Structure formats: structure tokens, C-alpha cells
Amino acid sequence: MPVYEYVCQNCGATTEALRSMKEADDPIACGKCGGKKTRRAHSVFSAAVGSGKSQAPAGPCGRCGDPNGSCPFR
């Protein structure tokens, strides 16, 4: 099952949920405030090609949020 991201219309928090494709657009409670006004967010994914090394350009880090792409975790 895919992981989907939902954005709360009340507090702006993002909640992730492992759901079937059939349930993807169904409302889900916000993980922060419990609000029911959430909408599915557009998510990105990455896939290895060729040598398996990341082909993604420097950008915000998914682990530390560094906007300059100079994260030590890369």
C-alpha cells in the first residue's frame, strides 16, 4: 500500500498515512490537531537509475530540512 500525505486545513500540519488507493481521497483526521478537514497533498518520490546513485539535484533535505542542500546526512 502506498503512503499518502494529507494537509490539515485547520492547522496546516502534514500527516502521512499508509492507505489503499481506494481510500486515498477519503478524509483522514489530522495527526496534530485531530481536525477532519484534510486534503491529500501532492507527494514526490525517487527511484534509482543506472548505478543506483541519486540523480536528484541539491535541494531541501528530507531529513534535516536544510534549504541549501548541504545536509551531512546525504
PyMOL commands that set and color helices and strands:
alter all, ss='L'
color gray80, all
select helices_A, chain A and resi 21-23
alter helices_A, ss='H'
color red, helices_A
select strands_A, chain A and resi 3-8+14-18+38-40
alter strands_A, ss='S'
color yellow, strands_A
deselect
rebuild
show_as cartoon
